[in-house]
Amino acid sequence: MHTRLETPDKDAIALLPPFERLGLDRIQLVCTAAQALQAREQLLQSQAWGFDTESKPTFKVGEMSDGPHILQLATAECAWVIQLHDPQCSAVAAELLAHPGIVKAGFGLGDDRKRIIQKLGVDPADMLELNTVFRERGYRKDMGVKAAVAVLFNQRFIKSKKAATSNWANERLTEAQLIYAANDAYAAFRVWQALKLSSTGDSML
C-alpha cells in the first residue's frame, strides 16, 4: 500500500530556485503549412511529447469557447507552438494528436481532449494524464505542473498570470505568450521524462 504523500504548498514552492525554461531560440512558432510539415517531421522522431493547448478566455456567463486556438508539443530540445487558424496547420495538428505509439503527456487533459475532439475531429491517441501517475505513486490530490516540478526537480516553475489570460486567438502572438505556451508543454515533457526514469512499471511511461 502506498504512503499518502503531501503536495508542496505555494509558500514552499516560492522558496525554490527557478526551473530553467526554454528561450525563444528553442521555440518554433507554426502558422503556415510549410512550418507545420517541418514540425511534423521533427516531432515524429520522438517517443513522447509534452502536450498542452491554449484557448481564448471567456469572461461572460454562458459564453462558449471556440478553442483550442493553440496546440503546444515539446521534446527535450524544442517546443512547437502550433496556431490553429490555418486549415493545413489544423490538419497536421489533428494527424499528430491521432498518431498512435507516441505518448502525449500533460496535466489536466480532460478539458483539452473534449475541445480537441470538438474542434479537430480527432480523439488524441496515447494521452497520458500525469496527475494519474502521481496519484498511483501516493500523492493525494492533483499535482499540476508547478507542484510536479517542485517534487521532481526541487525547482519553481514560473507561470505568468497575464499571459495565461491573454487572447490566444490573436494572429500575432507576443513573445510572452510564446514562452508561456511552449514551457507548459516543455515542463510536462521533463516531468514525463523524470517519471519514466524512476518508473517501476507505470503504464505508458
SVG drawing of the C-alpha trace seen along z (x, -y; Angstrom):
<svg xmlns="http://www.w3.org/2000/svg" viewBox="-25 -41 43 44">
<polyline fill="none" stroke="black" stroke-width="0.4" points="0.0,0.0 1.2,-3.5 2.1,-6.0 -0.1,-9.1 2.3,-11.9 1.6,-15.6 1.7,-18.1 4.1,-21.0 2.2,-24.3 2.7,-27.7 4.9,-29.1 7.3,-26.1 7.5,-26.3 8.1,-30.1 11.4,-29.5 12.9,-27.2 15.3,-28.2 13.7,-28.7 13.2,-25.9 15.2,-26.7 12.7,-27.4 13.1,-27.3 14.1,-30.6 12.8,-31.8 15.8,-30.2 14.3,-26.8 10.6,-27.6 9.2,-27.1 6.1,-29.1 4.0,-27.1 1.5,-29.2 2.0,-28.1 1.5,-24.8 5.3,-24.6 6.1,-25.1 3.5,-22.5 5.0,-19.9 8.5,-20.6 7.3,-20.4 5.6,-17.1 8.8,-15.6 10.8,-16.6 8.1,-15.6 7.6,-12.1 11.2,-11.3 10.3,-11.4 8.7,-8.7 6.8,-11.2 5.7,-14.8 4.8,-17.2 1.4,-18.4 -1.0,-21.3 -3.4,-23.6 -4.5,-27.2 -7.9,-28.8 -9.0,-32.4 -10.5,-33.0 -14.3,-33.5 -15.5,-36.1 -19.2,-36.2 -21.7,-33.8 -22.8,-31.2 -20.1,-32.2 -18.7,-29.2 -15.0,-29.0 -14.2,-28.0 -10.8,-26.9 -8.3,-25.5 -6.5,-28.2 -3.0,-26.9 -1.5,-23.4 1.8,-23.0 4.0,-20.0 7.5,-19.7 10.5,-17.4 13.7,-17.7 15.2,-20.0 12.5,-22.2 8.8,-23.2 6.4,-23.9 3.6,-26.3 1.0,-25.5 -1.6,-28.1 -4.8,-26.6 -6.1,-29.4 -4.7,-27.8 -6.7,-24.7 -3.4,-22.9 -1.9,-23.6 -5.1,-22.2 -4.9,-19.2 -1.3,-18.4 -2.1,-19.1 -5.0,-16.6 -2.8,-14.0 -0.1,-14.3 -2.6,-14.0 -4.2,-10.9 -0.8,-9.3 -0.5,-6.1 2.6,-5.0 3.8,-8.4 2.9,-9.4 1.2,-12.9 1.9,-13.8 0.3,-16.7 -1.7,-17.9 -5.5,-18.3 -6.1,-17.0 -9.8,-16.2 -10.9,-19.6 -8.2,-19.7 -9.4,-16.3 -13.1,-17.5 -12.1,-20.7 -9.8,-18.8 -12.5,-16.3 -14.9,-19.2 -12.5,-21.4 -10.2,-19.0 -12.4,-16.0 -9.9,-13.5 -9.6,-11.7 -5.9,-12.1 -4.1,-8.7 -1.9,-7.7 -2.7,-10.7 -1.1,-10.4 -2.6,-12.4 0.5,-13.0 -1.7,-13.6 -2.8,-10.0 0.8,-8.8 1.4,-10.9 -1.8,-9.6 -0.6,-6.0 2.6,-6.9 0.8,-8.1 0.0,-11.8 -3.5,-12.5 -4.5,-15.4 -3.8,-16.6 -0.3,-18.0 -0.3,-20.4 2.9,-21.4 4.1,-23.7 3.9,-21.1 5.3,-18.3 8.4,-20.4 8.9,-21.2 8.7,-17.5 10.8,-16.1 13.4,-18.9 13.2,-20.9 12.6,-23.9 10.0,-26.6 8.1,-26.7 7.2,-30.3 3.9,-31.0 2.7,-34.4 -0.9,-35.1 -1.0,-37.9 0.0,-35.5 -2.4,-32.8 -5.4,-35.0 -4.3,-36.7 -6.0,-36.4 -4.8,-33.1 -6.9,-33.7 -4.7,-36.6 -3.0,-36.0 0.2,-37.6 1.3,-36.1 3.6,-38.1 7.0,-36.8 5.5,-36.4 2.7,-34.2 5.2,-32.0 7.3,-31.5 4.3,-30.7 2.7,-28.3 5.9,-26.5 7.1,-26.0 3.9,-24.5 4.4,-21.7 8.2,-21.5 7.7,-21.2 5.2,-18.4 7.8,-16.6 10.5,-17.0 8.1,-15.7 7.3,-12.7 11.0,-12.0 11.8,-12.1 8.9,-9.9 10.0,-7.4 13.5,-7.3 12.1,-6.4 9.4,-4.1 8.6,-0.8 6.2,0.4 3.7,-2.5 1.5,-2.2 2.6,-4.3 5.8,-5.5"/>
</svg>
